[in-house]
Amino acid sequence: MSQSLGHTHIPPSTQTQTPPPAPSTAHLDRVGYLFGYPIAHSLSPLLHATVYSALNLNYEYILYESRSIEACLALTRDPKFSGAAVTMPHKVNIIPYLDVLTPEGEAIGAVNTIFLRSAPDGTRLLCGTNTDCIGIREAILQNTSKADAESMKGKPGMIIGGGGTCRAAVYALKNFLECSEIYLVNRDKSEVDAVIAECTAKGFGGNLRYIASVAEAESLPGPRVVVSAIPDFEPKSEDEKRARGIVETMLGKKEKGAILEMCYHPSPDTAVARIAKRSGWQLIGGIEAMIWQGLEQDKIWLRRKASTLPVEDVKRVLAPKETKARL
């Protein structure tokens, strides 16, 4: 734990439409939620239900689809509440209403996991963390050899994109994989500038470099690990075509490594994935990051070691769903 934010308070209502009613939990020992909107196609319930079933727990994980932070936070007061996953539009906006942030949640500036702990005086604390960075780390480390993982240390990494996942990816590549420099490739420079400014303010923004042109990409040593965090689309604008050219240049260099393609909906066969395979890179699907960030959540909620969780069961159940849903 790091940053104490004061006691939880309920904000004014953030939407005019009526949120869903609180589900009945009388038949359960514990209940968890996914807070966000829209979330109807999330794989999270399947992941956590698989864990709870394998461990013979009378727990349930429920989608609570609402734009209202007020309605979401009201559910955390249930004595049976065990924790919640948080997705858009709440990942940043919910932070002021939490009591404590972990170092990951504080540094990344977004929370995807809420969990409970107790203060020394017994006060119930609503805590926030970010397991997206763990999901990225484990997706890479669990799918590469120890030698390949070691070869990433002290070498450049690259992130494609400038959205919310980008910050978690920067944190993972710098703090966990120990990349010397991180190249940032995105059609919109202003988004990357914001990422660099925010990461710098949080203390991990050094050696982040926006790649502005194919010529600049050609002059740089190639990355050894890449995280692609953009939707799959055909480039149309000049900025999109420039960014795609930079990606092709970087992946086409002599140096090769592993690339984590976070996009797997509606299909994992993205343009970036095809470029990577054609160029000789090891391709890791985004479903892996989703699995490992979810298992990290269960470690926190259940207070269990990873070795006690049914990892293979989760992989077996979720792998066939890769093209049908998204978190």
N, C-alpha and C positions, 0 to 999 in steps of 0.2 A: 504494500500500500504506500501511497506517497502523499497525494494532495487531499487534505481535508476540506470539504466544501460547506460544512455546516449541516444542520439537520434538514431532512427532506421536507419540502413544503409543496403543496399542490398548486399549480399555476392556474390562472384564469382559463376558461375553456378556449380551445384553439380552433373550434369549428362550430358552425351553427347546426349542422345536421346531427341527428340523434345517433350516438355511437351504439354499437351492439350491446345487448345486455350482458352482464357478468354471467359466465357459465356456472352451472352447478358443480361443486367440487365435493359434495357430501360423500360420494362413493370412493374418493381417492385418499391416499395417504399424503401425497404431495402433488402440486401442479406447477407447470411452467408454461411460458407463453412465447409467442413471437409477436412483437409489437411492430406495426408498420402499415403501409398502404401504397400500392396494392400488393398482396402477398398470397393470393389464392393458389398460385402454382408452386409455392415453396416446397422444397424437398426436406426442410427441417423436421416436420413432424415424423416423416418416415425414418429419418436418421435417429432421432431421439427415442422413438417408439421401439426401434430395433434394440437400442441399448437397454432400455427399461425392461423389455421382454426377456432379453438374454440374462439379465441380472435378477429376474423374478421380482421386480419392484412394481408396486401398485401406484405408479406415477403416470401422469398424462401431460402431454405437451400440446398446447392448443393455439391455433392461429387466432389472433385477435386483431382483425383488420379495421383500423380506425386512424384517422388523422389527428385525433384528440389525445394530447399528452395527458390531460386530466383524467380521461377515462382509463388510459393505460396504467397510470400511476395508482389509481384507486384499486386496481387488482393486486398490487404489490402489498396491500395491507391485509390481505387474506392470510390467516395463520398458516394455511397450507401452502402458501406461495414459496417456491423453491428457487426461482430465478427466471430470467427472461432473455431472449435474444431480441435485438433491436435492429431494425433496418429503416430505410428511408420511409418517411421524411424526418425521423426522430433521432438519428444517430448523433447529431450535433446539438439539436435543440433540447435534448433531455438532460444534458450535462449539468445545467444549473440546479436541477432538482435532485441531484444525487449527493450523498454525504461524503463519499470518498472516491477518488480515482486511483487506479494503479498507474505505475510509470508508463505502461503502454498506452492506456487511455488518455493520460495527460499529454504525452508527447505527440501522439497521432491526432489528438483533438477531435476524436470521434469515438463513440461507444457502441459496440455491437452486442455487449453482454452485461446484464445486471445480475448481481448476486448479493446474498445477505451475509453479513458478519456481525459480531457483537463488539461493542466498545468495552473497555475494562469495567465500566460501571453497569454493564448489562444492556445498555441502550442498543436497540436494533439499528444497524447501519445499512443503508442501501448503497451498494458499491458498483462502480462501473469499470469495465476494462475493454480492451480490443483484442479479440482473438484472430482477426483477419491476418495480422502479421505472423502469428503462429501458424496459421493455415498455409500461408505462402512459404514460410520456412520449411515446414514439414513436408509439404508437397514436393519440394525440391530435394531435401535431404533423404526422404524415404524412397525416392525414385532415382537416385544417383549413387554411384559407388563412393566409398570413403575417399578414394584417391581423387575422384572428380570433384567432390565437395571441397577437398583441401586445395585443389587447383584454382578454385574461385577466390580464395583469400588473397588479398593484395593485388587483385586484377580488376579491371573495369566490369561493371554491371550495366544493364540498360533497362529502362522502363518505357514502355510505349503507352502514352495516355497522360492525362492531367487531371483526372477526376478524383473522387474520394478514395478509391482503391490505391491510387498512386502514392498517397502518404503512407499507407500501411506497407506498401512495397518498398519504399525508400527506407523505412525503419527496419524491415527485415533484411534487406541487402546490406545496409550499413552495419547494423548492430549484431546481427546473427551470422551472416555470411561473410562479413568483413571485407566487402569490396573496397578497392582503393578509391575509385571514382565511379559516379553513377551518371550515365548519359540519359537525358530525358528527351524523348521524341514525341512531338505532339503538333497537331495542325495549328493550335492556338497558343502563341507564345505567352500571352497574358495569363493563361491558366498555369503554365509552368512557372512563371514568375511568382505567382501566388503560392504555389507549392514550395518553391525555394525559400520565399520569405517566411512562410509559416514554419517550415522545418528548421530554418536558421534561428527563429525566435525560440524554438523548443530545444535548441542545442544540438541538432543533428543535421544541419543543413550544409556542412562543409563538403567541398568536392562534388557538388551537384552541377552538372553542365548541360545546358540546353543546346542541342545540336540544331543549328539554323539552316544547314544546306547539305546537299549531297557532297559538295566539294569539301566541306568541313569533315563530314563523316569519312571520306576517303583518306583524310590526313591523320586519322586517329587509330590507335590500336583497337582491335576488336574486343567486344565484351566476352566474358565466359559464362555469364548467366543473364537471362532476359526474362522479364515479366511483361506480358502483353495484357493491358487492361482497357481495351477499347471494344466497342461493339463491332460486329462484322459488317462491313459495308464496302461498296465499291467507291474508290476515291473519285470525286467529281470536281471539286474546286481546286484551284492552284495550290492552296495550302495543304489540302488533303493529298494531292499527287506528290508534292514535295516531301511530306512526311512518309509516304509509302516508299518513295525512292530512297530515303535515308534508311528505312528498315531493310530494304533489299540490299543496300550497300553494306550495312553492318553485318547482316546475316550471311552475306556472301564472302566475307573475309576468310582468310586461312584459318584463323583461330575459331574453334567450335566449342560448344558447351551444351547447356540445357536451357530450354525455353519453356516457361509455364504460360500456357494460353488460358487466361481466366475465363474467356467467353466460351460457353458450351451450349448456349440456347439461341436459336432453335437447333443448331447443329455444332458439334465440335470441329467440323471440317471447315474452318475459317480460312480466309485468304492468308492471314499471317501464319497459320498452321501449315498451309500448303507451301508457302515460301520457305519456312523453317525446314520442313521435311526434304524439300527439293535441294536445300543448301547443305544438308548433312547434319542438322542439329538434332539432339534428343528432345522429343516433344513430350511434355507432361500436360495432361488435360486438366482443365479447371475444376472438374469434379473432385480431384484429389485435394485441392485447397479447401473446397467446401467441406469435405469429409473431416479433414484434420482440424479446421477451425471449430467444427461442431463437436468433435471429440474433446477438444480443449475445453469447450463449454461444460461438457459433462464431467470432466475432471474437477472443474471448479464447483459446479452445483452439487455434485455427489461427494466431493472431497475424497476422490480416489486417485490412485496412480494410474498412468496410462496403461501399464502392464495388466491391470485388472479389467480393462474395458474390452468389449467384444469387437475389436478392430476388423477382423476378417469377416464377421457377420455383417457389419456395416458396409464394408466394401462389396460384398456379394449382393446385398440388397440394392445398393445405390448404383452400382456400375451400369446395369441395364437401363437405368432411368436417365442416363446422361443427356440424351437428346430430347427428352420429353418435358423437362421442367427446369426451373432455376431457383436459386435461393432468393 
